[in-house]
Amino acid sequence: MLYTIAAVFIGFCLDLMFGDPVYPWHPVRLIGNLITGLENKIRRISLKSRESELYTGGLLVILVLIPTFLLPSLFLFLCYRIHSIAGLLAESFFCYQILAIRSLKQESRKVYQALEEGNIEKARMAVSMIVGRDTAQLDEIGITKATIETIAENTSDGCIAPLFYLAVGGPTMGFLYKAVNTMDSMIGYKNETYYYFGRVAARFDDILNYIPSRISALLMISVTLWNKELSTKRAWKIFLRDRYHHASPNSAQTESVVAGALQIQLAGDATYFGKVYEKPTIGDATRPIKTEDINRANWLMYMTSVSGMVLFLIVRISVVFLMGLF
């Protein structure tokens, strides 16, 4: 257990220093390739009915989660059998691969820099890399809103939730979470293609993110106390009022805090795959949105992540200590 605590801390520090590395054998990329490959094969045997797509989509989830759990577990077992240092290095590396805090900031900064340069096409291209909606017609405000919403949502999905599951069960739990989250991002859409096929993955993602998203929101509210530019009072008010203004039970938890803390309005109607979806707004338009709000959202994301890491490790260390006593 102490090795896992050290590995989570090391992985967290590596992510803050270097960001998520890009290479063909990245574990999360391999998970994505597995999802795509299995989907292509499973759809060949799936009948064109709601029930069939629902069941085969569930089969996909099972087939993805089995190797995602077993392979890292086996690899870590073998590394620790060789030597405890080898195990610690492998576990630290896996923790590093599961987190994406610095990369989220880097990608959102590309949007900010393009907007600051006045290059709207470059900004649309940059934001299209981090959001699922159509971006071709977005203006400067729309691009800024989409970026802030992504930072807010991924403060939970890409930062706090992975840290939470790493603290609970090490890299094996971390990879299980990333697999479910990746499936949701790839097949969890409510369109004609995935409405039934991706339903199990989407529901599983909702379940796994239920607790982390709320922890993320509360941590985010607490860190607003450290920044005079942010409103803790408004963050709490909008969180209580608007945290369910989303089709997902989890996404608006952190989005509502960010909207309140920045005193801006987020969400509203958005276009996906050429179709406009009506969505409720989150927050009040107390002031106009500015490109600098992207940096403020990133500050919130970073400080929330650091707070989460400290909290989870303290809890994990306390559990280890209490288990030693009894």
Legacy VTK file of the C-alpha trace (Angstrom):
# vtk DataFile Version 3.0
C-alpha trace
ASCII
DATASET POLYDATA
POINTS 326 float
0.000 0.000 0.000
2.832 2.400 0.792
4.310 1.740 -2.647
0.985 2.679 -4.252
0.885 5.912 -2.263
4.385 6.766 -3.465
3.503 5.777 -7.052
0.428 8.040 -7.156
2.469 10.978 -5.864
5.309 10.347 -8.337
2.882 9.907 -11.231
1.102 13.128 -10.304
4.392 15.061 -10.205
5.503 13.586 -13.553
2.242 14.662 -15.154
2.561 18.219 -13.830
6.155 18.424 -15.076
5.918 16.752 -18.489
2.271 16.335 -19.417
0.737 13.288 -21.053
3.269 11.823 -23.528
2.182 11.156 -27.118
3.365 7.832 -28.522
1.729 4.876 -30.332
1.852 2.517 -27.330
0.256 4.850 -24.815
-2.062 2.668 -22.673
-5.090 4.901 -23.163
-4.508 4.951 -26.914
-4.313 1.145 -26.860
-7.625 1.086 -24.983
-9.125 3.315 -27.670
-7.826 1.003 -30.408
-9.290 -1.983 -28.570
-12.692 -0.263 -28.355
-12.667 0.528 -32.082
-11.566 -2.968 -33.070
-14.131 -4.688 -30.885
-16.909 -2.372 -32.023
-16.236 -3.241 -35.667
-16.332 -6.971 -34.927
-19.312 -6.888 -32.567
-21.465 -4.825 -34.920
-21.138 -7.585 -37.533
-23.032 -9.964 -35.264
-25.442 -7.385 -33.879
-29.004 -7.485 -35.133
-30.654 -4.248 -36.152
-32.810 -3.945 -33.055
-32.724 -1.908 -29.863
-32.318 -4.968 -27.643
-29.492 -6.407 -29.730
-27.558 -3.140 -29.779
-28.051 -2.745 -26.032
-26.757 -6.248 -25.273
-23.848 -6.131 -27.725
-22.869 -2.703 -26.386
-22.789 -4.256 -22.920
-20.658 -7.097 -24.281
-18.202 -4.529 -25.616
-17.877 -3.001 -22.141
-17.093 -6.406 -20.605
-14.582 -7.342 -23.315
-12.752 -4.035 -22.889
-12.652 -4.112 -19.090
-11.289 -7.669 -18.744
-7.881 -7.068 -20.406
-7.764 -3.504 -19.043
-7.827 -4.965 -15.529
-5.853 -8.179 -16.014
-2.884 -6.981 -18.075
-1.753 -4.134 -15.775
-2.347 -6.351 -12.732
-0.201 -9.143 -14.169
2.541 -6.754 -15.287
2.752 -5.073 -11.872
2.740 -8.459 -10.120
5.704 -9.615 -12.226
7.584 -6.323 -11.687
7.180 -6.532 -7.911
8.282 -10.179 -8.024
11.492 -9.069 -9.713
12.191 -6.252 -7.239
10.226 -3.729 -5.219
11.966 -0.855 -7.029
10.993 -2.305 -10.407
7.412 -2.527 -9.169
7.426 1.034 -7.877
8.824 2.368 -11.160
6.215 0.481 -13.194
3.377 1.552 -10.900
4.535 5.179 -10.984
4.705 5.105 -14.779
1.179 3.690 -15.014
-0.146 6.390 -12.664
1.574 8.991 -14.834
-0.166 7.624 -17.978
-3.607 7.780 -16.377
-3.472 11.500 -15.499
-3.851 14.361 -18.002
-3.706 17.579 -15.984
-0.875 19.423 -17.719
-2.034 18.296 -21.170
-5.503 19.717 -20.572
-3.962 23.053 -19.712
-1.656 22.943 -22.739
-4.476 22.183 -25.172
-6.736 24.885 -23.742
-3.836 27.359 -23.847
-3.590 26.775 -27.593
-7.160 28.033 -27.889
-6.378 31.029 -25.684
-3.286 31.960 -27.677
-5.136 31.702 -30.988
-7.893 33.973 -29.673
-5.323 36.461 -28.390
-3.764 36.507 -31.864
-7.193 37.188 -33.358
-6.966 34.013 -35.463
-10.518 32.657 -35.228
-9.926 29.716 -37.617
-6.898 28.574 -35.645
-8.922 28.876 -32.437
-11.753 26.798 -33.931
-9.272 24.127 -34.941
-7.673 24.130 -31.477
-10.977 23.889 -29.621
-12.171 21.094 -31.930
-9.380 18.945 -30.473
-10.831 19.082 -26.962
-14.626 19.234 -27.439
-17.154 16.929 -29.075
-19.452 19.614 -30.494
-19.281 21.169 -33.962
-16.918 24.156 -33.894
-16.904 25.443 -37.486
-19.473 28.186 -36.793
-18.407 29.194 -33.277
-17.526 32.841 -32.687
-14.989 34.062 -30.125
-17.437 33.842 -27.221
-18.633 30.402 -28.295
-15.060 29.140 -28.542
-14.192 30.567 -25.131
-17.303 29.062 -23.533
-16.628 25.644 -25.044
-13.052 25.714 -23.768
-14.061 26.730 -20.246
-16.776 24.064 -20.144
-14.251 21.411 -21.199
-11.768 22.509 -18.542
-14.525 22.428 -15.926
-15.842 18.990 -16.893
-12.374 17.478 -17.273
-11.314 18.780 -13.867
-13.404 15.850 -12.703
-13.051 13.372 -15.596
-9.358 13.888 -16.309
-7.979 14.974 -12.940
-9.939 14.247 -9.752
-11.709 11.034 -10.824
-8.474 9.312 -11.972
-6.731 10.449 -8.770
-9.664 9.132 -6.736
-9.510 5.669 -8.313
-5.716 5.573 -8.184
-5.917 6.285 -4.459
-8.619 3.632 -3.993
-7.090 0.794 -5.990
-3.867 1.845 -7.681
-3.278 1.724 -11.457
-5.607 -1.241 -12.039
-8.584 0.775 -10.775
-7.224 3.820 -12.574
-7.121 1.988 -15.894
-10.603 0.577 -15.343
-11.873 4.116 -14.880
-10.002 5.387 -17.958
-11.390 2.523 -20.037
-14.974 3.339 -19.060
-14.405 7.070 -19.551
-12.825 6.446 -22.959
-15.733 4.233 -24.010
-18.162 6.961 -22.975
-16.269 9.543 -25.046
-16.206 7.234 -28.084
-19.582 5.483 -28.060
-21.613 7.268 -25.375
-23.397 9.614 -27.777
-27.171 9.989 -27.912
-27.384 9.831 -31.673
-28.781 7.268 -34.104
-25.557 5.266 -34.205
-24.860 4.950 -30.497
-28.084 5.665 -28.615
-28.540 2.009 -27.639
-25.129 0.532 -28.426
-23.334 3.004 -26.149
-25.926 3.143 -23.375
-24.212 0.664 -21.009
-20.877 2.467 -21.342
-22.545 5.844 -20.738
-24.412 4.620 -17.650
-21.305 2.958 -16.255
-19.417 6.226 -16.735
-22.176 8.095 -14.885
-21.886 5.666 -11.962
-18.085 5.859 -11.722
-18.108 9.658 -11.914
-20.936 10.219 -9.441
-18.771 10.565 -6.317
-15.646 12.098 -7.953
-17.652 14.817 -9.713
-19.141 15.984 -6.431
-15.789 15.841 -4.661
-14.360 17.862 -7.553
-17.058 20.514 -7.192
-16.583 20.880 -3.434
-12.795 21.034 -3.768
-13.154 23.617 -6.518
-15.390 25.779 -4.350
-12.864 25.589 -1.522
-9.916 26.714 -3.674
-11.791 29.819 -4.835
-10.989 31.175 -1.359
-7.352 31.454 -2.465
-8.055 33.743 -5.422
-9.563 37.208 -4.978
-10.641 37.288 -8.647
-13.072 34.447 -7.987
-16.341 34.511 -6.073
-16.752 31.746 -3.515
-20.260 32.921 -2.649
-21.417 32.804 -6.274
-19.651 29.480 -6.863
-21.614 27.900 -4.008
-24.910 29.531 -5.030
-24.730 28.485 -8.685
-23.517 25.008 -7.714
-26.610 24.455 -5.569
-28.924 25.919 -8.208
-27.553 24.658 -11.540
-25.576 21.475 -10.815
-28.206 19.334 -12.546
-28.614 21.574 -15.619
-27.164 18.899 -17.878
-28.236 15.606 -19.441
-25.462 13.953 -17.436
-25.908 13.832 -13.647
-22.237 14.726 -13.243
-21.065 17.192 -15.899
-22.759 20.287 -14.480
-21.359 19.719 -10.984
-18.039 21.393 -11.824
-19.392 23.520 -14.669
-21.791 25.212 -12.264
-18.940 25.989 -9.847
-16.800 27.493 -12.602
-19.713 29.559 -13.929
-20.438 30.890 -10.444
-16.810 31.511 -9.506
-16.167 33.426 -12.754
-19.623 35.052 -12.648
-20.377 34.095 -16.240
-22.980 32.000 -18.039
-22.023 28.676 -19.615
-23.764 25.893 -21.563
-26.905 26.603 -23.586
-27.739 25.170 -27.027
-24.940 23.392 -28.904
-24.514 21.632 -32.246
-23.341 18.017 -32.477
-22.934 16.206 -35.802
-24.900 18.920 -37.566
-27.875 18.802 -35.202
-28.718 21.538 -32.690
-29.418 20.263 -29.169
-31.299 22.441 -26.718
-29.465 22.598 -23.395
-30.167 24.696 -20.290
-27.770 27.457 -19.342
-25.530 27.269 -16.297
-24.793 30.384 -14.252
-25.766 34.021 -14.707
-24.341 36.456 -17.228
-23.233 38.834 -14.496
-20.431 39.963 -16.778
-19.386 39.165 -20.376
-17.105 36.198 -21.028
-13.481 37.090 -21.779
-10.638 35.014 -23.196
-8.758 35.516 -19.907
-11.432 33.353 -18.261
-9.718 30.351 -19.885
-6.668 31.030 -17.712
-8.832 31.472 -14.620
-10.540 28.142 -15.318
-7.131 26.502 -15.711
-6.040 27.934 -12.363
-9.134 26.414 -10.782
-8.402 23.074 -12.451
-4.776 23.004 -11.260
-5.503 24.025 -7.689
-8.419 21.597 -7.453
-6.157 18.794 -8.704
-3.451 19.575 -6.153
-6.054 19.730 -3.379
-7.520 16.423 -4.508
-4.145 14.718 -4.596
-3.350 15.913 -1.063
-6.782 14.885 0.244
-6.750 11.410 -1.298
-3.225 10.620 -0.184
-3.960 11.760 3.379
-7.008 9.482 3.444
-5.041 6.577 1.955
-2.178 7.021 4.441
-4.687 7.202 7.300
-6.281 3.942 6.169
-2.883 2.241 6.011
-2.032 3.525 9.485
-5.356 2.351 10.961
-4.987 -1.073 9.349
-1.557 -1.333 10.941
-3.060 -0.618 14.354
-5.732 -3.279 14.054
LINES 1 327
326 0 1 2 3 4 5 6 7 8 9 10 11 12 13 14 15 16 17 18 19 20 21 22 23 24 25 26 27 28 29 30 31 32 33 34 35 36 37 38 39 40 41 42 43 44 45 46 47 48 49 50 51 52 53 54 55 56 57 58 59 60 61 62 63 64 65 66 67 68 69 70 71 72 73 74 75 76 77 78 79 80 81 82 83 84 85 86 87 88 89 90 91 92 93 94 95 96 97 98 99 100 101 102 103 104 105 106 107 108 109 110 111 112 113 114 115 116 117 118 119 120 121 122 123 124 125 126 127 128 129 130 131 132 133 134 135 136 137 138 139 140 141 142 143 144 145 146 147 148 149 150 151 152 153 154 155 156 157 158 159 160 161 162 163 164 165 166 167 168 169 170 171 172 173 174 175 176 177 178 179 180 181 182 183 184 185 186 187 188 189 190 191 192 193 194 195 196 197 198 199 200 201 202 203 204 205 206 207 208 209 210 211 212 213 214 215 216 217 218 219 220 221 222 223 224 225 226 227 228 229 230 231 232 233 234 235 236 237 238 239 240 241 242 243 244 245 246 247 248 249 250 251 252 253 254 255 256 257 258 259 260 261 262 263 264 265 266 267 268 269 270 271 272 273 274 275 276 277 278 279 280 281 282 283 284 285 286 287 288 289 290 291 292 293 294 295 296 297 298 299 300 301 302 303 304 305 306 307 308 309 310 311 312 313 314 315 316 317 318 319 320 321 322 323 324 325
